[in-house]
Each structure stands twice: as structure tokens, then as C-alpha cells.
């Protein structure tokens, strides 16, 4: 196995009634706070008023950047960065889900750059610094509250780019499961699909690594499979919401990676779908994942599928390995499309094959996507077609 470094210094306040610490944490980084949020749902739930009250109680100056999109746009990043420069913002407060937090990360980075934030996303300009970021999470899905990456879309160029940098890591995150009680059934399902895929992208790896980490990933996946349907049917079930919230953070904060250095596959493919069609990220991953698994299953990879099926879905270990492998794909499909009730094909959501060729080329950057199984442009097109 490979050696590795693990360093995630985000301070997490987990559970109910933790917001009283917000003012103190923000004040530690300065006086001028930019509150970043989405379409206004936090005002309907009352969370906005609670946050503002804590900011005022701490004697801090408040500025706002609202309207962050579900697939956050670079235009919103530029708008937020302009506010930071004009108002001399000291600290950023993201209140929302992964999209809001992702946008906030790049607002913080773009505040130190005089050009278009898209230059940062395309790596024409380096990330040199980032304003300190504090988050209040309202949707369990992306894990952005505890990682150093984010994804931004450019509607004009039909590009969606993910980027990581250590300075983007939030300083403090408030994770109160009750703030996810109002997340509807569909978004809860999409969030579960997203966090599950984050684990699968690491788990399906033929490199030898710590047995302990595979056990952790299997436990996280079983947690999602157990509690997502509970949260969907009983949205104010604290145990379910808490388990999903903590699982989403640990799915992608780097801990389960260990020494694995393999690239991801489903995310680059899904980024092309949502870049062109602006669909919910978790839904795109749900549609892609079982097809990707089917496409990569062969005699050289069957052992990993067997391990997955036996340890996550409790399939009979005495069955022939390929039988277990195929059944494991059937069971994850059953979970995504029947238990979570997500659409199972691209056709159902109005997507045809007209852009598959260019999407596939962009996904592998005209070369090979070096994931669990290397995928060239034709392979990716084939997987897209399996999703129709």
C-alpha cells in the first residue's frame, strides 16, 4: 500500500443547539461577514433569522450574497468576489447545501484575484489564498462542509469543473441534523445517491490498502442504505438525519482514501451531463453508477464486486463470485431506483444521445479516464448509451 498524509483541521459543531457558538467563531476571523445562501429556503425555515441574530449578537457587520444556484455558476462566484473586494470582507459564512458551500469556497479564492474566477477554475490563474470559511449545513450530500474541493459550472461554455486546494477547506462547520428536516424526499434521495457514490469511487479499487478502511467504507454504505429511506418517509427522524449528515462528511473528507491514488470515474462523466443539461448531480450519479459497475465487471475485477456484495448487501458468500458480483449490481440498482425512487434512465429526464460524443471526449479530456477501469471516449459513450 501507499503511504499518505491525512490533515482535515475543520472544527465541527455537531448536533442540536450549537448555533450559539457561531458568533464567537466568526469573530475569530474578523468583523465583516458575507453571508452566502441560495434561493431563500433558509428564510422560510427560520434558519436565516437565527443566523442573523447570532451575527448581530456578536457585534459583527453583515453583508449578503444570495441566489446561489443548485449547480453553482461562475457568475455567482464573480458576484460574491466583487462584494468581498468592495466591502473588505473578513470571513465568509455559507448557509446551505453543497452548492452554496462550493460557491463560497471559490468566492473566497476569487477575492484575491482581479480577473474572472473562471481563470481559477481552468487553472489559468493559481489559487493564492482564500478568505476563511464557516459553514452551516442544510443538506446532507456533497460533504463540502469538510473537504477542500468544489465544483463550479459555466453555462456559456457548458463546462463543469471541480478543483481542490488546501486553502478552500472550511475552518468551522455547524452540522445540526434538524436543519435537514425540511429537505424533501427527492433531494434526500439525491443526496444519498451522491454520498454513496463518493464512497464507491474510492472503494472500487484493485490496489491493496488498509483492510480497516474498506470496513469503514462498507459501514458508511450500509448506514446510507439503512437510513436514507427512513429519512424519506419520516423526515424529522433525528437518528436518520444525523447518521446521513455525518456519513456524508466522512464519505469525502479524505479519510477513507488512505493511500489510494486512483482517479474517479462517475463524477467526471456526470459533470458533463449536468454541465449540458443542468440536472441534479446526485440523480446523474444514480443513473450512471450501476451502468459503470456493469461495464467494469470482469474476471479481473470480480473479487471487489464479491466483497461489496457480501459485506454491504449480505449476499450469500458461498455463491459463485460472478453470481454475487452481478447480484450486487442488481441490488444497488434496486436501492437507487426503487427504494430511493429516482429516475433510472436519461430518457426519463429528457436527455438523448445528441451530445454524447462531445461529452465523452470532454470527460476523458480526449485521452483516457484512469479510474477503476481505464475508460476511453468510446467506453464513456457506451456507458452513456447504457443509461438511455
Order of alpha helices (4+ residues) and beta strands (2+ residues): beta-alpha-beta-alpha-alpha-beta-alpha-beta-alpha-alpha-beta-beta-beta-beta-alpha-alpha-alpha-alpha-alpha-alpha-alpha-alpha-beta-beta-alpha
